[in-house]
Amino acid sequence: MSSTGSSSPSSATEPAYTGPEYREAAARSADPLLHPDPWKPPRAYRLVFGLARLLVQLLFRFHVDGLENIPRPPFLIASNHQAWYDTVFIVAAFPALPMIYTMARRDTVFNRGWKRRLVPLFGVFPIQPRHGELDEEGVSSVYQVLQRRGVVLIFPEGRYSHGRELLPLRKGVAHFALQAGVPICPVAISGTDRLRPFGRIEVSVGPPVWPDPPRWWTLNRRVVRLVDSVRRAILSGFEREEASRGPGPLRRLARRLRRPFRRRAPPPQPIGPL
């Protein structure tokens, strides 16, 4: 597995279209807790995630499939969510540049001065959900990262799922993609809900899901359709993992046990004289 390659900011193409919400947010002043340049990550980010890439290879059977599907930045990553440390494995699977941003609650993760100094070094920016919706500052941060050709990781389930089950996806990731005109990179991660040394962790990256350019910004129908496409893309990642893994020894044994026993044909009888 190689995750050192990256596209430079100059090689990325401009979005084909952008929405009014994106343009308005990109023009606002940035949140001071948002790291300003995704292509120049802080030293702490490079050190911690460089070490994480090494440790996941040494401590787990870490398998990544579909790296060729990663689009050029900017883009959004939409992944299923099994445990709080999923981010470490996803960042370890992707190229080192640009840095991958994530969001966390302002009232809990950023509620101390030392947290406000430390947490942004790892690409985390604050949000404050109200009645299921993100606050204006959090939404602006998402668009500003994308405007700077960065990558934002979102867990659209909103809470933890188990195994290969997938909870209903929230619409935020599709709304962001439609407004910013960027693709969604679907990711299926498995094995982190039962983390153990030398256990198998699989990350499957599916082909990017591109939003249709909305002509009149009738977003509701397009958002629902795009969310459904992302859901199907994540579920297909589980199917790719299953196919690449092949039948294990227990499955092979079960297949053998299910085969009907064949009766041995009786030996041929000698033919007597006519």
C-alpha positions, 0 to 999 in steps of 0.5 A, spaced: 500 500 500 502 506 498 499 513 500 505 518 499 502 520 492 498 527 492 496 532 487 499 539 487 494 545 488 496 547 481 494 541 478 487 541 481 481 543 476 476 549 478 469 546 480 465 546 474 460 550 478 459 553 485 452 555 489 451 561 492 452 558 499 459 556 498 461 563 495 458 567 501 461 562 506 468 562 502 468 570 502 467 570 510 473 571 514 476 564 517 475 561 523 481 562 527 481 555 530 481 552 522 488 551 520 489 555 514 493 551 509 491 544 507 498 543 503 502 545 509 500 541 515 503 543 522 509 539 524 504 535 529 500 533 524 505 530 520 509 527 526 502 524 529 499 521 522 506 519 519 507 515 525 500 512 525 501 510 518 507 506 520 503 503 526 497 501 523 502 496 518 505 493 524 500 492 529 494 490 524 493 486 518 491 493 514 489 492 507 487 498 503 483 497 496 481 502 491 486 508 492 486 509 484 479 511 485 481 517 490 479 524 486 484 530 485 482 535 491 478 538 493 473 533 495 469 530 501 470 523 504 464 520 506 465 514 510 461 509 515 463 510 522 464 504 527 469 507 532 472 514 535 478 512 532 476 511 525 479 517 523 486 515 524 485 509 519 482 513 514 488 518 514 493 513 514 490 510 508 490 516 504 495 520 501 499 524 506 497 531 502 493 535 503 491 534 510 484 531 511 480 535 516 475 533 521 470 536 525 468 536 532 463 539 537 465 546 539 462 546 546 466 539 548 472 538 544 474 546 544 472 548 551 479 549 554 484 553 552 489 548 551 484 544 547 483 550 542 491 550 541 492 543 540 486 540 537 487 544 530 494 542 529 490 535 527 486 538 522 480 538 527 475 545 526 469 546 531 462 546 529 456 547 534 450 543 531 443 546 533 437 542 532 440 537 527 443 543 523 451 545 523 452 552 525 454 558 520 461 558 522 462 550 522 459 550 515 463 556 513 469 552 515 467 546 510 467 550 504 473 554 506 477 548 506 474 546 500 476 552 497 483 551 499 483 545 495 483 541 502 479 534 504 474 534 509 472 527 512 465 526 514 461 521 517 454 522 515 451 516 519 452 521 525 453 516 530 456 509 530 454 503 526 456 496 527 459 491 522 457 492 515 450 495 517 449 502 515 445 507 518 441 512 514 445 517 512 444 525 513 444 530 508 449 534 509 455 531 505 451 531 499 449 539 500 456 541 501 458 537 495 452 540 491 454 547 493 462 547 492 461 543 486 466 537 488 466 530 488 464 525 494 469 519 495 465 514 499 469 509 504 467 503 507 471 501 513 471 494 517 474 491 523 475 497 527 468 495 531 472 489 534 479 492 534 485 487 537 492 487 535 494 483 528 486 484 527 484 485 520 482 492 518 480 494 511 479 500 508 475 500 501 475 506 497 470 507 492 469 511 485 468 518 486 460 520 486 459 527 482 454 531 484 449 533 478 450 541 476 443 544 479 440 549 474 436 552 478 438 550 485 432 546 487 437 542 492 432 538 496 431 532 490 438 532 488 440 532 495 436 526 497 438 522 490 446 524 492 445 521 499 442 515 496 448 514 491 453 515 497 450 510 501 450 505 495 457 506 494 459 505 501 455 498 501 459 496 495 465 497 498 463 492 503 462 487 497 469 489 494 472 487 501 468 480 501 470 479 494 478 480 495 478 476 501 475 470 498 473 464 502 476 463 508 478 456 511 471 455 515 467 457 509 471 452 505 470 447 510 462 449 510 462 448 503 465 441 503 460 439 508 454 441 504 456 437 498 452 431 497 456 424 498 456 421 492 455 413 492 461 410 489 459 406 482 459 398 483 465 395 480 464 392 473 461 385 473 465 380 468 461 378 462 460 371 461 460 367 455 454 368 451 
